[in-house]
Amino acid sequence: TSRRILEIDESNMDAINTLERLYLGKQQFAELLDIYQKKLESTLDAALRTQLLRKIGQLYEDEINDIDKAVAAYRSILDESGEDPETLAALSRIFERKGEWNDLAEILQRELTLVDAEDKARIVSIRYRLGQVREQRLSDVEGAIDCYRDLLDLDPTSSAARAALERHLENAEYQLTAASILEPVYERLGATAELIRVYEIQLARADFPGRKVELLVRIGDSAA
């Protein structure tokens, strides 16, 4: 009956809602998508459109396995309503699964803009993940180091960021940058052996006698 009503009146919401319940219960997902699309076409309400687009995205992602259409639905939410944490998280999940690393890096950066400044744990988590994507997937070591620097500015005790930078102490191209970031971290932690290692790296790359003398004094003071 509801189908016949829709053949006559495509905007009849009672029939649309009845069919939505029917298709959801019977897991007729293709038909359910048509219902959501009809609802979408019949409303300008921003909150309702976001809700419907999210349902469409979830159906494509979880039930129909059409990831490109899922991404399109989620991006439509961002286009229409601006940044949305739940939508960004969905896109982050998809791009990681598909190995679309540039898109993932973009989404992680957008997620950072939405995190409450007081939620340091969340910021640290996203920054570290972004650093790993840049370093391991995009070969953007400088971008990754920037992430680790910002992360340590926020949380000097982060062992993950510290370890990521320490790997670059063996890399001639980036060791001075890594050393300069790690130096104040080691000072705060009282990590004497690690601090001396940083000074030794800086000493080996120092150009001016005055700087070399300064580093030798620091090494002597630290070892005393």
N, C-alpha and C positions, 0 to 999 in steps of 0.2 A: 504493500500500500504506500509506504513512504517513498519507494522508488517511483511509483506512478505519479505521486504528488509532485516530486522533483521534476519529472518530465514536463509537467504543466507549469510549475512555479519553481524555478531553480533557486530562488532565494528564500524559500519557506524554511525557517529555522527549526520549527518543530520536527519536520521531516529530516532535516540535516542532523539534528541532535539524536534522533531515533536511530538513524543509520550509523552514526558514529558509535553509539553503544553496541549496536549489532556487530559491526565489523571489528570493533576492538575485542569483543567477547569471542568471536570466531577466528580471530587473528588473520583476518583478510586484509593484509597490509596495503596492497595496491589500491583496493577500494577505499581504505581508510585515508590514504594519501589524497585521493580525489576529494573526499569530504573536507579535509583540512584545507585543501586548495580553494574549495568553494567558500569556506569560512573566511579565508584570507582575502579573497576578492571582494567580500561583502562588508569589510570593516576598515575604518581608518584609525581605529583606536590603537595607539602605539603599544600599550602594554599587552593587549590581546594579540596584536600582530607578532610581537616578540614571542609570546607563549606558543602561538601556532607554528611559527618558523622553527622554534626549538623542537617541537614535536615532530615536524617534518624532518629536520636534521637527524633526530634520534632514530626515526624509522629507517631512513636511508642508511645510517651508520650501523645500527644494531640488527635490523631485521632484513632489509633488502640488500645490504652490502653493496651499495652504490656510493662509494666514498666521495667521489667528485661532486655528486648532488648533495651529499651531506655538507661538504665544505661550502658549496654555493648557498645553502640555506643558512648556515651559521654566519657566513660573511654578509648575507642580507640583513641579519640582525644588527651587525656592527654598522652597516651602511645606513640603516634606518634610525637606529637608536643610540649610536655611539658605543663607546667601550662598555663591555659587559663581562664581568669576571667569569660567569658560568660558560659563556660562549667562547671566551678566550681559552679557558681550560679545555673545552672540547676540541678546539682547533689545535691546541698544543698536543693533545693526546693523539690526534689523527696524524699530524705532521711528523711526530716522532715515530709512529708506527710505519708510516710510508717512507721515512728517511728523507723527507723534504726539509733539509737543514736550514736553508736560507729563510724559508717561511717560518720554521720553528723559532729561529733567532728573532725574527720580527715580532712574533706573537709574545715571546718571553719579554722583550723590551716593552711591549704594550702592557703586559701584565704588571710590570714594575711600576708603571705610572698610576696604577689603581690601588696598590697596597698601602694600607695605613702606615704612616711613618713610624708609628709606635710598634708595629708588628715586625720587629727586627728579625725574628726567626724566619718569617716568610720571605722577607727581602733577601736575607742571606741565602736561603734555599734557591730562590730564583736566580740570583746573581751567580751562584756557583754553577748552576745548571747551564746558564747562558755562557759562562766561561768555558765549560767543558764542550759545549756545542761548537763554539768558535774555534777552540784549540784542536779538538779531535776530529771534527767533521768538516770544518770550513777552512782549516789550515790558517786561521787568522790568529796568530800567536799574540800580536800586539793588542788586538781586541780582547783576547782572553786575559792577558795580563792586566789590562784596564779593569776588567771585572774583578779579578782577584784583589787588586789594589783597593777598589771601592769596598769590597767585602771586608777586607782587613781594617779599613778605616772604621767600619761599622762594628766589627767584631774581631778585635785583635787576637782572640783566643781560637779562631777558626783553624783547626788542624788541617782540614781539607784544603783550604786556600793556601795555607802555608806550605803544605806538601806539594801542591801544584806549582808554586813558585820555586820551590827548592829544586825541582827537576830542571829548571832553566839555569840554575847555577853552573851546570855543566855545558851549557850552550853558549858559545862565545858571542853569538849575536845578541843575546838577551841577558847575559849574566849580570852585567852592570845594572841594568834596570831592575832585575829581580833582587839583586843585592841591596840596592837603595831602598826598595820597598820593605825588605825583610829586616834591615838594620834596626829601625825603631821598634819593630815587633819583638826582636830578640832582646833589645834593651829592656822593654817592659817586662818580658818574661824572665829576665835574668839568665838567659841561655848563653853562657859564656863561650862554650866551644863553638856554637853556631855563629856567634857574633865575631869571634876571631876568624872564622872561615870567610865571613863577609869582608872583613877588613883585609884579609890576604888577597881576595879577589880584587878589591878596589886598589890595593897597593900594586898589584901586577899590571893594572891598566892605568895607573896614575901617570900623568905627563910632567907635572911640576914638582921640583924638589921639596918645596914647602908642604905640598899635599902628602908626599911620601913620608916626610918626617912626622907629620900629624898622625898618619895611619900607624906608623911604627910605634909612636907613643901610646896610641890607643891599644895596640896589640899588647904592648908591655904592661900597661895598666890592667888590661883584662886578664892577662895570664898570671898576674901577681897574686 
